[in-house]
Amino acid sequence: MPLIPEEPQIPESVPGPRAVPAPGRGAPTPRSVPGPGPRPVPVRPGSPGSHRGPVPVPSPRAAVTQAQAPTAPAPAPAAVPQVQLIPASAQGALDAADEAVDLLLDTGREPGEILVLTTGDPHPWAVHELSFGEASYWAQHDAGDDVFYASAEADRVGRRPVVVVAVNGGADAVVNGALSAALGRAGALLIVCADPQRVNSLLPAGV
């Protein structure tokens, strides 16, 4: 009985028949398959990205740091009020002050902007108002809606745009202190009704 040759066993690890290169040809070089990596985007002519030069680098001066930020300007010093001298004797200083107040009101000043100080006897208006008590008297000062008359030595007197000083008496030390205090209380204008020969030597330097 003739023998039948056994079929060769194919290992399971071999996926299939291998391609045998033809005689005279080398084995094909395996090619790499491009993966899903980024692809260069073509630039269309005329697009914003074409012919673009180098990106400018900002200058260090352009960046303002917190330390280099400009600070707020310092407040300007208070302006010295204008000073006007009305020649008047000690006996006529009150009348000159009243005339100055009338002129100020006629030229548009509000009554509450005017303060009248006396270096000697108090103004008749102050005497009248003080007769109703100091509380009522100073309440009118705090209201600031009318001309206020007070002694130059009063500590409670505040600032007003215009201060009128009637030098109707008092020693040189009193007048000197009154003028210095009035200069600090006047916001825009200081009017002094006095003897020029007396007050010129008592006014602060530079006034």
Secondary structure, 3 states (H helix, E strand, C coil): CCCCCCCCCCCCCCCCCCCCCCCCCCCCCCCCCCCCCCCCCCCCCCCCCCCCCCCCCCCHHHCCCCCCCCCCCCCCCCCCCEEEEEECCCCCHHHHHHHHHHHHHHCCCCHHHEEEEECCCCCHHHHHHHCCCHHHHHHHHHHCCCCEEEECCCCCCCCEEEEEEECCCCCHHHHHHHHHHHHHHEEEEEEEEECHHHHCCCCCCCC
